[in-house]
């Protein structure tokens, strides 16, 4: 039987040797990145021109209700001043609407047949909690070295000595899958790889938290929700791969399952589309929150006459990571489209497809992490320069 090729462009394909090189180079570059982080941690002890990676303060927002008139007047004064200082047209004070209307609400509650009127204000509460983005980034690079290094060292590929469409080739392939590889070997061409998605689940939520915290999205509950949604999104990626593998099995032109009826195919495709839609929905929610908070902070910086603007590295970081994270979903989307539009698959074509998507995931992963590290260190350098400028402007200091 003739080998059937995928309907996807051949220029997007990687072979087994190229994938091994990519995994090896990914592990090597992650090690270089980890060394760079270590150096940036040591530099402050020898140079006063470089800031030590510090802690990021966290807070929680809550509603505070009170009948205390002093508290109500203070909140009302802050609300009015905020509107006056930041609104583009402070002369229109009726209703205090607009982007800088501090949220407050009045509630009437009854207790023991007595009516009480409370004023509630949404405020940020400092509970003394902090975290260090530097050590999060350190963990990200450490995980990358471990998983990518493991994949490059334990890499194995299925290479039948005779064509797989022959009876001998099929038996050899089955034998190699059953007993030719150890339980800890990495065989990317064999199908979905849970451990790759585990690596992403351990690292990508922290990448989102570092990005959001870089422009003061530091509400504990918001960061926790962003991280959990990102982690769930990644694990859905593995679930989708198992669904894709099912399609490959049904369309195998050597061991085709005759029970693959149009009705069963429709149900399976519907399930896969539901999962894929959920992935894109979660992705959109995460990045909407990130971009909306960035745009709001940037606008407030201008409207409230803040003399210090945010460093350009922040928006570069947000856009670059958003594009790279989106490409992860596009790689899987292309794989799904190719699986659906190809009529039949040979075992070799299926192995080539899994090798190719593994290579693209490795490339996107290491690029996203290195960009995050580079721009994070750029932010540290920006903070160092800002602190030095403040010190030099003090009385008695030379400029």
C-alpha positions in Angstrom: 0.0 0.0 0.0 1.3 3.4 -0.9 2.3 5.8 1.9 -0.3 8.6 2.3 1.1 12.0 3.2 -0.5 14.8 5.2 -2.3 17.6 3.4 -0.2 20.1 5.4 2.8 21.9 3.7 6.0 19.9 3.9 8.0 23.0 4.7 6.5 22.9 8.2 7.9 19.4 8.9 10.9 18.4 11.1 12.5 15.0 11.1 13.7 13.0 14.1 17.3 14.3 14.0 16.2 17.9 13.8 13.9 17.4 16.8 16.7 16.0 18.8 18.9 19.0 18.0 16.1 21.3 18.9 15.6 19.7 22.3 19.3 19.7 23.0 19.7 23.3 22.0 16.6 24.2 24.1 18.2 22.6 27.1 21.5 24.3 26.4 20.0 27.8 26.0 17.9 27.3 29.1 21.1 26.5 31.0 22.6 29.7 29.6 19.5 31.6 30.7 19.8 30.1 34.2 23.4 31.1 34.4 22.4 34.6 33.3 19.9 34.8 36.2 22.6 33.7 38.6 24.9 36.4 37.4 22.2 39.0 37.7 21.8 37.9 41.3 25.5 38.2 42.1 26.2 41.5 40.2 24.5 43.8 42.9 27.0 42.7 45.5 29.8 44.1 43.3 28.2 47.0 41.5 26.1 49.8 42.9 24.7 50.5 39.4 22.6 47.3 39.4 19.5 46.8 41.6 19.0 43.6 43.5 15.9 41.7 42.3 13.4 42.7 45.0 10.1 41.6 46.3 6.7 42.5 44.8 4.0 43.5 47.3 0.6 41.8 47.0 -2.8 43.0 48.2 -6.4 41.8 48.3 -9.4 44.0 47.5 -12.5 43.9 49.7 -15.6 45.9 50.5 -15.4 47.8 53.7 -18.9 48.8 55.1 -19.2 51.3 57.9 -21.5 53.7 59.6 -18.6 55.9 60.7 -19.2 59.4 59.3 -15.5 60.2 59.4 -14.6 57.2 57.2 -17.5 58.1 54.9 -16.2 61.7 54.6 -12.6 60.5 53.9 -13.8 58.2 51.2 -15.9 60.9 49.7 -13.0 63.3 49.7 -10.7 60.8 48.1 -13.4 60.0 45.5 -13.8 63.7 44.6 -10.1 64.4 44.5 -9.4 61.4 42.3 -12.0 62.6 39.8 -10.6 66.2 39.9 -7.0 65.1 39.5 -7.4 62.5 36.8 -10.5 63.2 34.7 -10.1 65.0 31.4 -13.0 67.3 32.3 -13.1 67.8 36.0 -15.6 70.7 35.8 -18.4 68.1 35.1 -18.7 66.8 38.6 -22.3 65.7 38.7 -22.5 62.0 39.4 -18.7 61.7 39.3 -18.9 59.3 36.4 -16.1 58.2 34.1 -12.9 56.1 34.3 -11.8 57.5 37.7 -15.0 57.2 39.7 -13.9 55.3 42.9 -16.5 52.6 43.5 -18.7 53.0 46.6 -22.2 51.8 47.5 -24.8 52.6 50.1 -26.8 49.7 51.6 -29.7 49.7 54.1 -29.9 46.8 56.5 -32.4 46.1 59.2 -31.5 44.7 62.6 -33.8 44.3 65.5 -36.4 46.4 63.6 -33.9 49.2 63.4 -32.7 50.5 60.1 -29.0 51.1 59.5 -27.5 52.8 56.5 -24.0 51.7 55.6 -21.5 53.1 53.1 -19.3 50.5 51.4 -16.0 51.3 49.6 -13.8 48.9 47.6 -10.3 49.2 49.0 -7.0 47.3 48.6 -5.9 45.6 51.9 -2.2 45.1 52.6 -1.8 41.8 54.4 2.0 41.9 54.2 2.3 39.2 51.5 5.0 39.4 48.9 6.6 37.2 46.2 9.8 37.4 44.2 9.4 37.2 40.4 13.1 36.5 40.2 12.8 33.2 41.9 9.7 32.3 39.8 11.8 32.9 36.7 14.6 30.8 38.3 12.1 27.9 38.7 10.9 28.3 35.1 14.4 28.0 33.7 15.2 25.1 36.1 12.1 23.2 34.9 13.1 23.8 31.3 16.6 22.5 31.8 15.3 19.3 33.5 12.5 18.5 31.1 14.3 19.5 27.9 17.6 17.9 29.0 15.7 14.7 29.9 14.1 14.6 26.5 17.4 15.1 24.7 19.2 12.4 26.7 16.4 9.8 26.6 15.4 10.5 23.0 14.4 7.5 20.9 12.7 7.2 17.5 10.9 4.4 15.8 12.8 3.3 12.7 11.5 0.1 11.0 14.1 -1.5 8.9 11.5 -2.5 6.3 8.5 -0.5 5.0 5.8 -0.2 7.7 3.0 -1.1 5.3 4.4 -4.6 4.9 3.4 -7.3 7.3 7.0 -7.6 8.5 7.3 -3.8 9.0 4.0 -3.7 11.0 5.2 -6.5 13.3 8.5 -4.8 13.8 6.9 -1.5 14.6 4.5 -3.1 17.1 7.4 -5.0 18.7 9.5 -1.9 19.1 6.6 0.0 20.7 5.8 -2.9 23.1 9.3 -3.9 24.2 11.9 -1.9 22.3 11.8 1.2 24.5 12.1 1.6 28.2 9.4 3.1 30.3 11.4 6.3 30.8 12.5 6.7 27.1 11.3 9.8 25.2 9.6 8.7 22.0 8.0 11.9 20.5 6.8 10.1 17.4 4.7 7.6 19.4 1.9 10.1 20.2 0.8 12.6 22.9 3.5 13.4 25.5 2.0 14.1 28.9 5.3 15.1 30.4 5.8 18.0 27.9 2.4 19.4 28.9 3.3 18.9 32.5 6.4 21.1 32.0 4.2 23.8 30.4 1.7 23.5 33.3 4.5 24.0 35.8 6.0 27.1 34.0 3.4 29.0 31.9 1.2 30.0 34.9 4.2 31.6 36.5 5.1 33.3 33.3 1.6 34.9 33.2 2.0 36.0 36.9 5.4 37.6 36.2 4.0 39.5 33.2 0.9 40.7 35.0 2.8 41.7 38.2 5.3 43.7 36.2 2.7 46.5 35.8 1.0 46.2 39.2 -1.6 43.5 38.6 -0.9 42.2 42.1 -4.2 41.4 43.7 -3.7 38.0 45.1 -7.0 36.6 43.9 -6.5 37.9 40.4 -3.0 36.4 40.1 -4.2 33.1 41.5 -7.1 33.0 39.0 -4.9 33.9 36.1 -2.4 31.2 37.0 -5.0 28.5 37.5 -6.8 29.3 34.2 -3.5 29.2 32.3 -2.6 25.8 34.0 -6.0 24.3 33.1 -5.7 25.6 29.5 -2.4 23.8 29.1 -3.7 20.5 30.4 -6.6 20.9 27.9 -3.9 20.9 25.3 -2.9 17.4 26.3 -6.5 16.3 26.2 -6.8 17.6 22.7 -3.7 15.6 21.6 -5.4 12.4 22.8 -8.4 13.3 20.7 -6.1 13.9 17.7 -4.4 10.5 18.3 -7.9 8.9 18.1 -8.4 10.3 14.6 -5.0 9.0 13.5 -5.9 5.6 14.8 -9.2 5.5 12.9 -7.6 6.8 9.7 -4.6 4.4 9.8 -4.6 2.9 6.3 -3.0 -0.3 7.6 -5.1 -0.9 10.6 -8.2 1.0 9.8 -11.1 0.7 12.3 -14.2 -0.1 10.3 -16.4 1.2 13.1 -15.4 4.7 12.3 -18.8 5.6 11.0 -19.9 9.1 9.9 -22.0 9.5 13.0 -19.1 8.5 15.3 -16.8 10.8 13.4 -19.3 13.7 13.8 -19.5 13.2 17.6 -15.8 12.9 18.0 -15.2 16.1 16.0 -17.8 18.0 18.0 -16.1 17.0 21.2 -12.7 18.1 19.8 -14.1 21.5 18.6 -15.7 22.1 22.0 -12.3 21.5 23.7 -10.5 23.7 21.2 -13.1 26.5 21.6 -12.6 26.2 25.4 -8.8 26.6 25.0 -9.2 29.7 22.9 -11.8 31.1 25.3 -9.6 30.6 28.3 -6.6 32.1 26.4 -8.7 35.1 25.5 -9.8 35.7 29.1 -6.3 35.5 30.4 -4.9 38.0 27.9 -7.9 40.3 28.0 -7.3 40.7 31.8 -3.6 41.3 31.1 -4.1 43.9 28.3 -7.0 45.6 29.9 -5.0 46.2 33.1 -2.0 47.4 31.2 -4.1 49.9 29.1 -5.9 51.2 32.2 -2.6 51.7 34.0 -1.0 53.4 31.0 -4.0 55.7 30.6 -4.1 56.6 34.3 -0.3 57.4 34.1 -1.1 60.0 31.5 -4.4 61.3 32.8 -3.1 61.8 36.4 0.0 63.7 35.3 2.4 61.1 36.5 5.9 62.3 35.5 7.2 58.7 35.3 6.1 56.5 32.4 6.2 52.7 32.3 9.4 51.3 30.7 8.9 50.2 27.1 10.1 46.7 28.0 6.8 46.0 29.6 4.6 46.4 26.5 7.3 44.5 24.5 7.0 41.7 27.0 3.2 41.6 27.0 2.9 41.6 23.2 5.8 39.1 22.6 4.5 36.6 25.2 0.9 36.9 24.0 2.0 36.2 20.4 4.1 33.2 21.4 1.4 31.7 23.7 -1.1 32.2 20.8 1.2 30.3 18.5 1.0 27.3 20.8 -2.7 27.1 20.1 -2.3 27.7 16.4 0.2 24.8 16.1 -2.4 22.5 17.7 -5.2 24.0 15.5 -3.2 23.3 12.4 -2.6 19.7 13.5 -6.3 19.2 14.0 -7.1 20.7 10.6 -4.5 18.4 8.9 -5.9 15.4 10.8 -9.4 16.1 9.6 -8.6 17.0 6.0 -6.3 14.0 5.3 -8.3 10.9 4.2 -5.8 8.3 5.4 -2.6 8.1 7.4 0.2 5.7 7.2 2.1 4.9 10.4 5.1 6.8 9.1 3.1 9.9 8.3 1.6 9.8 11.8 5.0 9.5 13.4 6.3 12.4 11.3 3.4 14.6 12.3 4.0 14.0 16.1 7.7 14.7 15.6 6.9 17.9 13.8 4.5 19.3 16.4 6.9 18.4 19.2 9.6 20.4 17.4 7.4 23.4 17.1 6.4 23.3 20.8 10.0 23.1 21.8 11.0 26.1 19.7 8.1 28.2 21.0 8.7 27.2 24.6 12.4 28.1 24.7 11.8 31.4 22.8 9.0 32.5 25.2 11.1 31.8 28.3 14.2 33.5 27.0 12.3 36.6 25.9 10.7 36.7 29.4 14.1 36.5 31.0 15.7 39.1 28.8 13.0 41.7 29.2 12.7 41.0 33.0 16.4 41.7 33.4 15.8 44.8 31.3 13.2 45.9 33.8 15.7 45.4 36.6 18.2 47.5 34.8 15.5 50.2 34.2 14.8 50.2 38.0 18.5 50.5 38.7 18.8 53.6 36.5 15.7 55.1 38.0 17.0 54.7 41.6 20.4 56.1 40.7 18.8 59.1 39.1 16.7 59.7 42.3 19.8 59.4 44.4 21.9 61.8 42.2 19.1 64.4 42.4 19.2 64.6 46.2 20.7 67.7 47.8 24.5 67.4 48.2 24.7 64.7 45.5 26.5 65.4 42.2 24.4 64.9 39.2 
